[in-house]
Amino acid sequence: MTRADRTNRILLTVLALVLLVAGVAVLFAGADVYGRGVSRQHLLDNSAARYIGAHGDWFWPLAALAAAIVALLGLRWLAAIVTIEPGQRRVNISTDGDAGRTVLDSGALATAVTAEVEDCPGVDDVDTKVWGSPHHPRLALAVTADPDVDIAALRERLEALTLPRVRYALGRPDLPINLDLTYARRHRARLS
């Protein structure tokens, strides 16, 4: 899990807890847990509304500033979620630091993996992405199969033959590879 994913989950959990507490507080108010008169009170006929009405000259600008800060934080959070993690430029394939350093360009790796997977019968298209750190690369393959191919057999072939060869070539038997298999859409013949 990346740092951005962890931060996103923590923020969503905190937001969910705040909303849960607020919802429970409203339910308790409606059930007269805070006193008999609370559930029968008008929404704007309370001490908080009277206080805001008496001090509106400084309260509303402060509330607008707080809302602007929350909006900017929300936009920053949205940008962090939407931003695609940049692809790794180089992959370190050295297994022994004493023997020297061997670096492979991630574009060359993606091209080689794409060519290897496209050679499998039944593969229509392949999209390969490399990301992660140079010492801990990750690979994602989006494979589009011909509509007539047995996708289970294709997956078995990829997992048994092609992907182990990629891992062996990089010297990383534990290389994480995400494999996404889908069928290509059939083109319907148009009758004139």
Backbone torsions as a table, in degrees:
resi	resn	phi	psi	omega
1	MET	NA	131.5	-179.6
2	THR	-79.4	166.4	179.9
3	ARG	-62.0	-38.3	179.1
4	ALA	-64.9	-39.9	178.0
5	ASP	-64.3	-42.8	-179.5
6	ARG	-63.1	-45.6	178.8
7	THR	-61.9	-42.3	179.6
8	ASN	-61.6	-44.2	-180.0
9	ARG	-66.4	-39.2	178.9
10	ILE	-63.9	-46.8	-179.9
11	LEU	-63.1	-41.3	178.3
12	LEU	-66.5	-36.1	177.5
13	THR	-66.3	-44.0	178.4
14	VAL	-62.7	-44.9	178.2
15	LEU	-60.4	-42.8	179.0
16	ALA	-63.4	-40.2	179.2
17	LEU	-66.5	-40.8	178.4
18	VAL	-62.6	-44.9	179.3
19	LEU	-66.6	-35.9	177.0
20	LEU	-64.6	-44.6	178.8
21	VAL	-63.0	-42.4	179.0
22	ALA	-63.6	-41.4	178.4
23	GLY	-65.3	-40.9	178.0
24	VAL	-65.8	-39.1	178.4
25	ALA	-61.9	-40.7	178.1
26	VAL	-66.4	-40.8	177.1
27	LEU	-63.1	-41.3	178.0
28	PHE	-64.4	-38.2	178.6
29	ALA	-64.5	-39.5	179.0
30	GLY	-70.5	-22.8	-179.1
31	ALA	-96.5	13.5	178.4
32	ASP	62.4	29.2	176.9
33	VAL	-70.7	-32.4	-178.3
34	TYR	-88.1	1.6	-177.7
35	GLY	134.4	159.3	-173.1
36	ARG	-69.1	-31.9	-174.4
37	GLY	-84.7	-12.5	-174.1
38	VAL	-66.7	-42.5	-177.1
39	SER	-72.5	-19.6	-179.1
40	ARG	-97.7	-0.7	-178.1
41	GLN	-77.9	145.8	174.0
42	HIS	-68.7	152.4	-175.1
43	LEU	-58.8	-44.6	-177.2
44	LEU	-96.7	4.0	178.5
45	ASP	-101.5	73.0	179.0
46	ASN	-147.1	170.9	-175.0
47	SER	-66.6	-34.1	179.8
48	ALA	-66.0	-43.0	179.1
49	ALA	-65.7	-38.1	177.8
50	ARG	-66.0	-39.6	179.5
51	TYR	-64.1	-44.3	179.0
52	ILE	-63.8	-39.9	178.3
53	GLY	-63.8	-36.6	-179.5
54	ALA	-76.6	-27.3	-176.4
55	HIS	-119.2	32.9	-177.0
56	GLY	-65.4	-22.7	-177.5
57	ASP	-66.2	-29.2	177.0
58	TRP	-111.0	-22.2	-176.6
59	PHE	-68.9	-46.8	-175.5
60	TRP	-68.0	-40.4	173.7
61	PRO	-62.2	-37.6	177.2
62	LEU	-66.0	-39.8	177.5
63	ALA	-65.6	-38.7	177.4
64	ALA	-64.5	-41.0	177.4
65	LEU	-63.3	-44.3	178.2
66	ALA	-62.5	-40.2	178.6
67	ALA	-65.4	-38.9	178.2
68	ALA	-64.9	-41.2	178.8
69	ILE	-64.2	-43.5	178.5
70	VAL	-63.1	-40.4	178.6
71	ALA	-64.1	-42.9	178.1
72	LEU	-64.9	-40.9	176.3
73	LEU	-63.7	-38.3	177.1
74	GLY	-64.5	-41.1	177.5
75	LEU	-65.6	-39.8	177.8
76	ARG	-63.5	-41.7	178.8
77	TRP	-64.2	-43.6	178.2
78	LEU	-62.9	-41.4	178.1
79	ALA	-63.4	-37.5	178.9
80	ALA	-67.2	-34.3	-179.9
81	ILE	-74.4	-42.3	-174.7
82	VAL	-77.4	-30.2	-177.3
83	THR	-61.3	127.5	179.4
84	ILE	-80.2	134.9	178.5
85	GLU	-63.6	128.7	-177.5
86	PRO	-64.9	146.0	178.4
87	GLY	-68.8	149.6	179.6
88	GLN	-72.7	135.4	-178.8
89	ARG	-82.0	-37.9	-178.2
90	ARG	-135.4	151.5	178.5
91	VAL	-123.2	126.9	177.6
92	ASN	-84.2	116.7	-179.2
93	ILE	-108.0	14.4	175.9
94	SER	-74.1	131.3	176.6
95	THR	-98.0	-22.3	-179.0
96	ASP	-126.4	118.6	-177.8
97	GLY	-66.2	-23.8	-179.2
98	ASP	-74.5	-27.3	-175.7
99	ALA	-81.0	-6.7	-178.4
100	GLY	118.0	-177.9	-176.2
101	ARG	-117.5	126.4	177.1
102	THR	-116.3	123.3	-176.6
103	VAL	-121.7	137.1	-180.0
104	LEU	-120.0	135.5	176.5
105	ASP	-68.5	132.5	-176.5
106	SER	-65.5	-30.1	176.4
107	GLY	-64.6	-40.5	177.2
108	ALA	-65.9	-39.5	177.6
109	LEU	-63.5	-46.0	-179.9
110	ALA	-61.9	-40.5	179.2
111	THR	-64.7	-43.3	-179.4
112	ALA	-66.3	-42.3	179.3
113	VAL	-66.4	-41.4	178.1
114	THR	-59.9	-45.8	179.2
115	ALA	-62.7	-39.7	179.8
116	GLU	-63.9	-43.5	-178.0
117	VAL	-74.0	-37.1	179.3
118	GLU	-64.3	-21.9	178.3
119	ASP	-73.7	-13.8	178.5
120	CYS	-71.8	135.7	178.3
121	PRO	-63.9	136.5	178.0
122	GLY	95.8	-5.2	179.6
123	VAL	-88.1	127.0	-179.5
124	ASP	-94.9	-42.5	-177.1
125	ASP	-154.8	152.2	179.3
126	VAL	-137.4	134.8	172.7
127	ASP	-120.2	119.8	-175.5
128	THR	-115.1	132.8	176.9
129	LYS	-128.5	139.4	176.4
130	VAL	-118.2	130.2	176.6
131	TRP	-147.5	-178.3	-177.6
132	GLY	103.1	-166.9	179.0
133	SER	-90.7	163.8	179.4
134	PRO	-59.8	-31.4	-179.0
135	HIS	-90.2	-16.6	179.4
136	HIS	-134.3	69.0	-178.7
137	PRO	-73.9	160.4	175.3
138	ARG	-133.3	153.4	-175.9
139	LEU	-129.6	137.6	176.2
140	ALA	-126.4	128.5	179.4
141	LEU	-119.5	122.8	172.9
142	ALA	-108.2	103.9	-174.2
143	VAL	-105.0	127.4	175.6
144	THR	-105.2	120.9	-176.9
145	ALA	-97.9	155.8	174.0
146	ASP	-61.4	147.3	-177.1
147	PRO	-61.6	-24.1	-175.6
148	ASP	-93.7	-2.8	-174.9
149	VAL	-83.2	150.9	173.9
150	ASP	-79.1	106.2	-172.4
151	ILE	-68.2	-30.3	177.1
152	ALA	-66.3	-41.0	178.2
153	ALA	-67.4	-37.6	177.6
154	LEU	-64.6	-43.8	178.3
155	ARG	-61.7	-44.1	179.2
156	GLU	-60.6	-42.2	179.4
157	ARG	-64.5	-43.8	179.4
158	LEU	-63.0	-44.5	-177.9
159	GLU	-73.2	-27.2	-177.5
160	ALA	-90.0	-32.2	-173.8
161	LEU	-115.8	-54.5	-170.6
162	THR	-72.9	-52.6	-176.2
163	LEU	-64.5	-39.2	174.4
164	PRO	-62.4	-33.1	177.6
165	ARG	-66.5	-38.1	177.4
166	VAL	-63.8	-47.2	179.2
167	ARG	-61.4	-41.1	-180.0
168	TYR	-65.5	-42.5	-178.4
169	ALA	-63.2	-33.7	179.3
170	LEU	-86.7	-8.8	-177.3
171	GLY	70.4	27.6	-178.3
172	ARG	-130.2	87.6	-179.5
173	PRO	-66.7	-16.8	-180.0
174	ASP	-104.2	17.9	-179.1
175	LEU	-59.0	120.3	178.0
176	PRO	-71.0	125.6	179.1
177	ILE	-127.6	120.4	174.2
178	ASN	-91.8	123.5	-178.1
179	LEU	-114.9	121.9	179.0
180	ASP	-119.9	114.0	-179.1
181	LEU	-107.9	129.9	175.7
182	THR	-138.5	161.3	175.7
183	TYR	-89.3	146.8	172.3
184	ALA	-74.5	149.1	177.8
185	ARG	-72.7	141.9	176.0
186	ARG	-77.3	139.2	175.9
187	HIS	-91.3	121.3	-179.7
188	ARG	-82.4	137.1	176.8
189	ALA	-72.6	133.6	-179.5
190	ARG	-96.8	131.1	177.0
191	LEU	-96.3	132.3	-179.5
192	SER	-95.0	NA	NA
